[in-house]
Each structure stands twice: as structure tokens, then as C-alpha cells.
Amino acid sequence: MRKIKNIKARQILDSRGNPTVEVDVITNNNILGRASVPSGASKGENEAIELRDGNIEFLGNGVLKAVHNVNNIIAPELIGKPVMDQLYIDKLILNLDGTKNKRRLGSNAILGVSLAVTKAASKELNIPIYKYIGGVYAHLLPVPLINIINGGKHSDSSIVFQEFMIVPVGANTFFEAIQMGYKVYYKLKEILSKKGLSTNIGDEGGFSSNFNNIEDVLDNILESIHLSGYEPYDQIGIALDCAASEFYKKEKYNYSKFEKIQNNKEKIKKSRKEHVNYLSFLTKRYPIISIEDGMDQNDWDGWKLLTNELGKEIQLVGDDLFVTQVDKLNKGIKEKIANSILIKVNQVGTLTETIETISLAKKNKYNNIISHRSGDTEDSFIADLSVAFNIEQIKTGSVCRSERTSKYNQLLRIEELLGKNSYYPGLFLK
């Protein structure tokens, strides 16, 4: 029987240079499964707890407590256990922690082990991760939501919305989708340079320029799509991540938190209705097909307004709202809030819990979007995860920075492996 022989965790650095957890799982056949854990800057308040040291080292961001928990609490319990019994192993770790939000052992410790076990098991069978998890029917390559402008907490830009993405719905293959995204991204860089705007990049590889306002951003994106030779909407749509929880305070959506406007500040402190009206205006003026976190994570009345206004026209994605957790998604389903969910493995803590949330969303016809985090690593696990469950979309950043392109590169490899059996569902989104 294939069993776990050893587990070893260590502290490494993520794409922002912050410490994170890496875990090795070694089987009795000396097969190594290695996983590293991402971390977000813009976090939902109900995410599973990421354990940090809080001392002077690494400005309190060290993860040696989480590493200790893997090496001294989790590992002794898992050594000798069957590496391919993922459900059993995940439940055992969750019982060891014993808390709802993983505050005892840390979601970073728990997730690192969960994913490393999966990787070791797939290597034991000498099959790709996507096929090990998803079986013989895993064949769909996700449509990438490619980040080209960073705002909010992900950059020094003065734009309040956190991400502006292009969505190559008109591509026929994943390879072609990346090619289209690349062309628009570098055409935008050329446009920004000619206008004297910065082409420095933010945390997820999008440009971090000081635009005048949100519409200025969208106008530049639209120009780059046109000059790249593509038709807006028919070939390339636009997706927004408002990250509204980052600028919601005292029941107002305060755009001035990021948009450093000195005059008439009250005019950009919008009520929930005014904010919804503005999002509706943007969707009518631009080829926007998806809005993520359009409202604050606790503004359920606002979410109802937004869903009633736009839910039948475009994709409305809950990230901070649902935090990849079954109970939060169940509430949204019951109250008919949003129509899609962002899936981030570190928001919930184990592969098993992630799969439960994906399954619930599919059952209730909510779109799933697999997602990276702003602080990520070269680990490409989420690429395999998206194919394993035939998930139609993935967010993994821009077409630059190795922690972003590692996921794209893995999907290109998978498309090559699948050959004629692969399917790219671009028109599904349109």
C-alpha cells in the first residue's frame, strides 16, 4: 500500500517577498509531493485564518508557527496513512485543528499538507494531477480572466477598483486565448507609454498607472482592444474586480479612499443605490461581462440591488462574499445573491472543502472561477484544479511575472496532453 513516510514543512517567500509555507510529502516509495501556499492582500473577513508569527522577524509576517504545526502536530498523525485517501486525510487534519476557521493550526499549514498529499498521490500513480482529481472526463480548458490594470490594494495606482481584466471569449483554444491576451496587454503598454503614463506593474502583473478615473482606465483598455484588431465583446470582453469591501465605510462606497481626489469628496461617497447605478452605467457603456465583489461582503441589501439590476445580464461574482465556504454560498443561493463564485483554496483550507464548494455551486448553476491570490508562488496547482472539474474560468493574473505565467504554462501543457479531447468554452461566457 502506498503510504506517507515523511512530511516536512519550511518557510519560503511568495511573489511579494513575504514568507509563506511550503510542504513536502514523501511516500514509502520515495515519491515527493510538494505544495506552497498563496496569500491575499485583499481578504474577506470570514476567510480561514492564515497563521503568522507576529514577532520582529519579517515584520511579523513569518510563518514558523505554521511550519512547526505541520512538522510537530500534523506530520506525526499522518505518517503511515494511505496517501491516496484524500478525504480521510483532510478530515483527520480538520479534526486535529478542531476550530471552524483553522485558527489553531493555521489554514496555511493545513492547506500546504492537503495539496502536497494530492500531488504525491498523483505522482504515485504517474498520472497528471488534473486526471487524478477529475478522472477521465476532465477535458475543459478555462477561459482566462487576464489582469491588465491593477488598482486598489494591489498597486500604488489611484484607481479604486482593484482589477481590470480582459476575457478572450472569441478564442478557439486556450493557446489562442493567451496569444490574444498577450497582444492586448502589450498594445496597452505601448498606448500608456505614448501618453506618458507609468508602465510599472502591480502585484498581479497589471499596469499600475495613475489614470484620471475608472472610465479613463476602461477607455484605454477599449483602445488597446481595437488597436489589437479585436472586436470588443464578440472577441474580448472586460471583467472588473471592484473589491468593494476595501472602500465601503459607514454605509457609503467611498471612492476617495484610493482615488485621491481633493475636491467634491462627497460626490464620490456613493450610497449603495448610487454605486449600483454607476456599475450599471459602466456595463452599458463598455463591453463588461463580469463584475466581482461589486458590493461589500456584509452589504447583503446592496448585493440584492446589484443582482436585481444586473444578475440576468452579466456575471456577478462573490469572492469576499462567499470566501469559498459552503455555508456562505448556501446563504447566497437561498437569498438569490450573485450568480457566480470565486474559488480560492486558501480561503477554506483543504482540497476536500474546496471540492464541496465547487460541487454546491455547480448543482445550483452558479459559475465557478478558480483563482490565484495576489501574493502567490510558482506552484501551478490551481491550473490542474480548474481542468479537473471542467471549470469554465480561471483568474491567475497577467501574462507576465513567473508566479502568474506558471499557471498559464501548465494549462498550455495540459491542452497539449489532451489534444483533440480538449475544449475551450469561450462562447459560453459571451
C-alpha positions as CSV (number, residue, x, y, z in Angstrom):
1,M,0.0,0.0,0.0
2,R,1.2,3.5,-0.8
3,K,1.7,5.3,2.5
4,I,3.0,8.6,3.8
5,K,6.6,8.1,5.0
6,N,7.5,11.7,5.9
7,I,6.2,15.2,5.9
8,K,8.4,18.3,6.1
9,A,7.4,22.0,6.1
10,R,9.6,25.0,5.6
11,Q,9.3,28.8,5.3
12,I,9.8,30.2,1.8
13,L,9.0,33.6,0.1
14,D,6.0,34.4,-2.1
15,S,5.8,36.8,-5.0
16,R,5.7,39.9,-2.7
17,G,8.7,38.6,-0.8
18,N,6.5,37.7,2.2
19,P,7.1,34.4,4.0
20,T,4.7,31.5,3.2
21,V,4.5,27.8,3.9
22,E,5.9,25.0,1.6
23,V,5.2,21.4,2.4
24,D,6.9,18.2,1.2
25,V,5.0,14.9,1.5
26,I,7.2,11.8,0.8
27,T,5.7,8.3,0.3
28,N,7.2,4.9,1.2
29,N,8.2,4.7,-2.4
30,N,10.2,7.9,-2.1
31,I,7.8,9.8,-4.2
32,L,7.8,13.6,-3.4
33,G,4.7,15.8,-3.5
34,R,5.5,19.5,-2.9
35,A,3.0,22.3,-2.4
36,S,3.3,26.0,-1.5
37,V,0.5,28.3,-0.1
38,P,-0.6,31.6,-1.6
39,S,-1.7,34.7,0.4
40,G,-4.0,37.6,-0.4
41,A,-3.7,41.3,0.4
42,S,-7.4,42.0,0.0
43,K,-9.0,39.4,2.3
44,G,-12.6,38.6,3.2
45,E,-13.1,38.8,6.9
46,N,-14.5,35.3,7.0
47,E,-11.6,33.6,5.4
48,A,-9.9,30.7,7.2
49,I,-7.1,32.1,9.5
50,E,-3.7,32.3,8.0
51,L,-1.2,31.8,10.9
52,R,1.5,34.5,11.1
53,D,4.2,34.7,13.8
54,G,3.6,38.4,14.8
55,N,7.2,38.9,16.1
56,I,10.0,41.1,14.9
57,E,11.2,38.8,12.2
58,F,9.9,39.6,8.7
59,L,7.9,42.4,10.3
60,G,5.7,39.9,12.0
61,N,4.8,38.1,8.7
62,G,6.9,34.9,9.4
63,V,5.1,31.6,9.3
64,L,7.3,29.5,11.5
65,K,4.4,28.7,13.8
66,A,2.5,27.2,10.9
67,V,5.7,25.3,9.9
68,H,6.0,24.0,13.5
69,N,2.4,22.8,13.4
70,V,3.0,20.8,10.3
71,N,6.2,19.2,11.4
72,N,5.2,18.6,15.0
73,I,1.4,18.2,15.1
74,I,0.2,17.2,11.7
75,A,3.1,15.0,10.5
76,P,3.1,12.5,13.4
77,E,-0.6,11.9,12.8
78,L,-0.3,11.3,9.1
79,I,2.9,9.2,8.8
80,G,1.8,5.7,7.8
81,K,-1.5,6.7,6.5
82,P,-2.6,5.9,2.9
83,V,-1.5,8.8,0.7
84,M,-4.5,8.3,-1.7
85,D,-7.2,8.6,0.8
86,Q,-7.6,12.4,0.5
87,L,-11.0,12.6,2.2
88,Y,-9.7,10.7,5.2
89,I,-6.5,12.7,5.5
90,D,-8.3,16.1,5.1
91,K,-10.9,15.2,7.8
92,L,-8.1,14.0,10.1
93,I,-6.3,17.3,9.8
94,L,-9.5,19.2,10.3
95,N,-10.2,17.2,13.5
96,L,-6.7,17.9,14.7
97,D,-7.3,21.6,14.3
98,G,-10.8,21.4,15.8
99,T,-11.9,25.0,15.0
100,K,-14.2,26.4,12.4
101,N,-11.7,28.9,11.0
102,K,-8.5,26.9,11.3
103,R,-7.1,29.3,14.0
104,R,-5.3,26.6,15.9
105,L,-3.1,25.1,13.3
106,G,-3.5,27.8,10.6
107,S,-5.1,27.4,7.2
108,N,-1.6,27.9,5.6
109,A,-0.3,24.8,7.5
110,I,-3.4,22.7,6.7
111,L,-3.6,23.6,3.0
112,G,0.0,23.0,2.4
113,V,-0.3,19.4,3.7
114,S,-3.6,18.8,1.9
115,L,-2.3,19.8,-1.5
116,A,1.1,18.1,-1.1
117,V,-0.7,14.9,-0.3
118,T,-2.7,15.2,-3.5
119,K,0.4,15.8,-5.6
120,A,2.3,12.9,-4.0
121,A,-0.7,10.6,-4.7
122,S,-0.9,11.6,-8.4
123,K,2.8,11.0,-8.8
124,E,2.5,7.6,-7.2
125,L,0.1,6.7,-10.0
126,N,2.2,8.5,-12.6
127,I,-0.8,10.5,-13.9
128,P,-1.4,14.2,-14.1
129,I,-2.9,16.0,-11.1
130,Y,-6.0,17.1,-13.2
131,K,-6.7,13.5,-14.1
132,Y,-6.0,12.1,-10.6
133,I,-8.6,14.5,-9.1
134,G,-11.1,14.7,-12.0
135,G,-10.9,11.4,-13.8
136,V,-11.2,10.6,-17.4
137,Y,-13.8,13.3,-18.1
138,A,-11.5,16.2,-17.2
139,H,-11.1,17.9,-20.6
140,L,-12.1,21.6,-20.4
141,L,-9.6,24.4,-20.5
142,P,-10.7,27.5,-18.6
143,V,-11.2,30.9,-20.2
144,P,-8.6,33.2,-18.6
145,L,-9.5,36.5,-17.0
146,I,-6.3,38.2,-17.7
147,N,-5.3,41.1,-15.4
148,I,-4.0,44.1,-17.3
149,I,-4.6,47.1,-14.9
150,N,-4.1,46.9,-11.1
151,G,-5.7,49.3,-8.7
152,G,-6.9,49.4,-5.1
153,K,-4.7,47.4,-2.7
154,H,-2.8,45.7,-5.5
155,S,-0.9,48.7,-6.6
156,D,0.1,52.4,-6.0
157,S,-2.4,53.4,-8.6
158,S,-5.1,56.0,-7.7
159,I,-7.9,53.8,-9.0
160,V,-10.4,52.5,-6.5
161,F,-11.3,49.2,-8.4
162,Q,-8.8,46.5,-7.8
163,E,-8.6,44.6,-11.1
164,F,-9.4,45.3,-14.7
165,M,-9.2,42.2,-16.8
166,I,-9.7,41.1,-20.4
167,V,-11.6,37.9,-21.3
168,P,-10.8,36.3,-24.7
169,V,-14.2,34.8,-25.3
170,G,-13.7,34.6,-29.0
171,A,-10.7,32.3,-28.9
172,N,-11.0,28.8,-30.2
173,T,-8.3,27.3,-27.9
174,F,-6.5,28.2,-24.7
175,F,-3.3,28.8,-26.7
176,E,-5.1,31.3,-28.8
177,A,-6.7,32.9,-25.7
178,I,-3.2,33.6,-24.3
179,Q,-2.0,34.9,-27.6
180,M,-4.9,37.4,-27.7
181,G,-4.3,38.4,-24.1
182,Y,-0.6,39.0,-24.8
183,K,-1.3,41.1,-27.8
184,V,-3.8,43.4,-26.0
185,Y,-1.5,43.6,-22.9
186,Y,1.5,44.8,-24.9
187,K,-0.6,47.1,-27.1
188,L,-1.9,48.7,-23.8
189,K,1.7,49.1,-22.6
190,E,2.5,50.9,-25.9
191,I,-0.5,53.2,-25.5
192,L,0.4,54.1,-21.9
193,S,4.0,54.8,-22.8
194,K,2.9,57.2,-25.6
195,K,0.7,59.1,-23.2
196,G,3.5,59.4,-20.7
197,L,1.8,57.1,-18.2
198,S,3.7,54.7,-16.0
199,T,4.0,51.1,-17.2
200,N,5.2,49.8,-13.8
201,I,3.3,46.7,-12.8
202,G,1.3,45.8,-9.6
203,D,1.1,42.7,-7.5
204,E,-0.7,40.6,-10.2
205,G,1.2,41.9,-13.2
206,G,-1.3,44.5,-14.5
207,F,-0.1,48.0,-15.1
208,S,-0.1,50.4,-12.2
209,S,-0.7,53.8,-13.8
210,N,-2.3,57.0,-12.4
211,F,-5.4,57.3,-14.5
212,N,-7.9,60.1,-14.1
213,N,-10.8,57.8,-13.1
214,I,-12.3,54.4,-13.8
215,E,-13.7,55.4,-17.1
216,D,-10.3,56.6,-18.2
217,V,-9.0,53.1,-17.4
218,L,-11.8,51.5,-19.5
219,D,-11.3,53.8,-22.4
220,N,-7.6,52.9,-22.6
221,I,-8.4,49.2,-22.4
222,L,-11.0,49.6,-25.2
223,E,-8.5,51.4,-27.3
224,S,-6.0,48.6,-26.8
225,I,-8.6,46.0,-27.9
226,H,-9.4,48.0,-31.0
227,L,-5.8,48.6,-32.0
228,S,-5.0,44.9,-31.5
229,G,-7.5,44.1,-34.2
230,Y,-10.2,42.5,-32.0
231,E,-13.9,43.3,-31.6
232,P,-14.9,44.3,-28.0
233,Y,-17.5,41.8,-26.5
234,D,-17.6,39.5,-29.6
235,Q,-13.9,38.5,-29.2
236,I,-12.7,40.2,-26.0
237,G,-14.8,41.2,-23.0
238,I,-13.9,43.1,-19.9
239,A,-14.1,41.9,-16.3
240,L,-13.9,44.0,-13.2
241,D,-12.9,43.2,-9.6
242,C,-14.3,46.1,-7.6
243,A,-13.1,44.7,-4.2
244,A,-15.8,46.9,-2.8
245,S,-15.2,45.8,0.8
246,E,-11.9,47.8,0.7
247,F,-13.7,51.1,0.2
248,Y,-17.1,50.6,2.0
249,K,-17.4,52.5,5.2
250,K,-20.4,53.9,7.2
251,E,-22.8,52.5,4.6
252,K,-21.1,54.5,1.8
253,Y,-18.9,53.4,-1.1
254,N,-16.1,55.9,-0.7
255,Y,-14.1,56.1,-3.9
256,S,-11.8,58.8,-2.5
257,K,-10.1,56.1,-0.3
258,F,-8.0,55.2,-3.4
259,E,-8.9,57.9,-5.9
260,K,-7.0,60.8,-4.3
261,I,-9.5,63.5,-5.3
262,Q,-9.2,66.7,-3.3
263,N,-12.4,68.5,-4.3
264,N,-16.1,67.5,-4.0
265,K,-15.3,64.4,-2.0
266,E,-18.9,63.9,-1.0
267,K,-19.8,63.3,-4.7
268,I,-17.7,60.2,-4.7
269,K,-19.1,58.9,-1.5
270,K,-21.9,56.9,-3.0
271,S,-24.9,55.2,-1.4
272,R,-25.4,51.6,-2.3
273,K,-28.0,52.6,-4.9
274,E,-25.7,55.2,-6.4
275,H,-22.9,52.7,-6.6
276,V,-25.1,50.1,-8.2
277,N,-26.3,52.7,-10.7
278,Y,-22.7,53.5,-11.6
279,L,-21.9,49.9,-12.2
280,S,-25.0,49.6,-14.4
281,F,-23.8,52.7,-16.3
282,L,-20.4,51.1,-16.9
283,T,-21.9,47.9,-18.2
284,K,-24.0,49.8,-20.7
285,R,-21.0,51.9,-21.9
286,Y,-18.3,49.2,-22.0
287,P,-18.2,45.5,-23.0
288,I,-18.2,44.4,-19.4
289,I,-19.3,40.7,-18.9
290,S,-18.3,40.1,-15.3
291,I,-18.1,42.1,-12.0
292,E,-16.5,40.6,-9.0
293,D,-17.2,41.8,-5.4
294,G,-19.3,44.7,-6.7
295,M,-20.7,45.2,-3.2
296,D,-19.2,45.0,0.3
297,Q,-19.1,41.5,1.8
298,N,-21.6,42.4,4.5
299,D,-23.9,44.6,2.4
300,W,-26.5,42.0,1.6
301,D,-29.1,44.6,0.7
302,G,-26.6,46.1,-1.7
303,W,-26.0,42.7,-3.3
304,K,-29.7,42.2,-3.7
305,L,-29.9,45.6,-5.5
306,L,-27.0,44.7,-7.8
307,T,-28.3,41.2,-8.5
308,N,-31.7,42.5,-9.4
309,E,-30.2,45.2,-11.6
310,L,-27.5,43.2,-13.5
311,G,-27.8,39.5,-12.5
312,K,-29.6,38.5,-15.7
313,E,-27.2,40.4,-17.9
314,I,-23.7,39.7,-16.7
315,Q,-21.7,37.5,-14.3
316,L,-21.8,38.7,-10.7
317,V,-19.0,37.0,-8.7
318,G,-18.8,36.6,-4.9
319,D,-15.3,36.5,-3.5
320,D,-15.2,38.2,-0.1
321,L,-18.9,37.5,0.0
322,F,-18.6,33.7,-0.2
323,V,-14.9,33.0,0.7
324,T,-15.1,29.5,-0.9
325,Q,-17.2,28.3,2.0
326,V,-20.3,26.1,1.7
327,D,-22.4,27.9,4.4
328,K,-21.7,31.3,2.9
329,L,-22.6,30.1,-0.6
330,N,-25.7,28.4,0.7
331,K,-26.9,31.7,2.1
332,G,-26.3,33.4,-1.2
333,I,-28.2,30.7,-3.1
334,K,-31.1,31.0,-0.6
335,E,-31.3,34.8,-0.9
336,K,-30.6,34.7,-4.7
337,I,-27.5,36.8,-4.4
338,A,-24.9,36.9,-7.2
339,N,-24.7,34.1,-9.8
340,S,-21.0,33.1,-9.6
341,I,-18.4,32.3,-7.0
342,L,-14.6,32.7,-6.9
343,I,-12.8,29.6,-5.7
344,K,-9.6,30.2,-3.7
345,V,-8.3,27.1,-2.0
346,N,-6.6,29.0,0.9
347,Q,-9.9,30.7,1.9
348,V,-11.2,27.4,3.1
349,G,-8.1,25.3,3.9
350,T,-8.4,21.9,2.3
351,L,-8.9,20.3,-1.1
352,T,-11.9,18.4,0.2
353,E,-13.7,21.5,1.4
354,T,-12.9,23.3,-1.9
355,I,-14.4,20.5,-3.9
356,E,-17.6,20.6,-1.7
357,T,-18.0,24.3,-2.5
358,I,-17.4,23.7,-6.2
359,S,-20.0,21.0,-6.3
360,L,-22.6,23.1,-4.5
361,A,-22.1,25.9,-7.0
362,K,-22.4,23.6,-9.9
363,K,-25.5,22.0,-8.5
364,N,-27.2,25.4,-8.2
365,K,-26.0,26.7,-11.5
366,Y,-23.5,29.3,-10.1
367,N,-20.4,29.7,-12.3
368,N,-17.1,28.7,-10.7
369,I,-14.0,30.8,-11.3
370,I,-10.7,29.2,-10.0
371,S,-8.4,32.0,-8.6
372,H,-4.9,32.7,-7.5
373,R,-4.0,35.2,-4.8
374,S,-2.1,38.5,-5.1
375,G,0.7,37.0,-3.1
376,D,1.4,33.8,-4.9
377,T,4.1,31.3,-5.7
378,E,5.3,29.3,-8.7
379,D,3.0,26.4,-7.7
380,S,0.6,25.7,-10.6
381,F,-1.9,23.5,-8.7
382,I,-4.9,25.7,-9.5
383,A,-4.4,25.1,-13.2
384,D,-4.9,21.4,-12.7
385,L,-7.8,22.0,-10.4
386,S,-9.7,24.0,-13.0
387,V,-9.3,21.3,-15.6
388,A,-10.1,18.5,-13.1
389,F,-13.6,19.9,-12.5
390,N,-14.2,21.3,-16.1
391,I,-14.4,24.8,-14.6
392,E,-15.0,27.4,-17.3
393,Q,-12.9,30.3,-16.0
394,I,-9.6,31.0,-14.2
395,K,-8.0,34.1,-12.7
396,T,-4.3,33.9,-12.4
397,G,-3.1,37.4,-13.2
398,S,-1.4,38.9,-16.1
399,V,0.7,37.5,-18.9
400,C,3.9,38.4,-17.0
401,R,5.5,37.5,-13.7
402,S,6.5,33.9,-13.3
403,E,4.1,33.2,-10.4
404,R,1.3,34.1,-12.8
405,T,2.6,32.6,-16.0
406,S,3.4,29.3,-14.2
407,K,-0.4,28.6,-14.2
408,Y,-0.8,29.6,-17.8
409,N,2.1,27.4,-18.8
410,Q,0.7,24.4,-17.0
411,L,-2.6,24.9,-18.8
412,L,-0.8,25.0,-22.1
413,R,0.9,21.7,-21.3
414,I,-2.5,20.2,-20.3
415,E,-4.1,21.4,-23.5
416,E,-1.2,19.7,-25.4
417,L,-1.7,16.5,-23.4
418,L,-5.5,16.4,-24.0
419,G,-5.0,17.1,-27.7
420,K,-8.3,16.8,-29.7
421,N,-10.1,15.9,-26.5
422,S,-9.6,19.4,-25.1
423,Y,-12.4,22.0,-25.2
424,Y,-12.2,25.8,-24.8
425,P,-15.6,27.3,-23.8
426,G,-15.1,30.9,-24.7
427,L,-18.5,31.4,-26.3
428,F,-20.2,30.0,-23.2
429,L,-19.2,33.2,-21.4
430,K,-20.3,35.5,-24.1
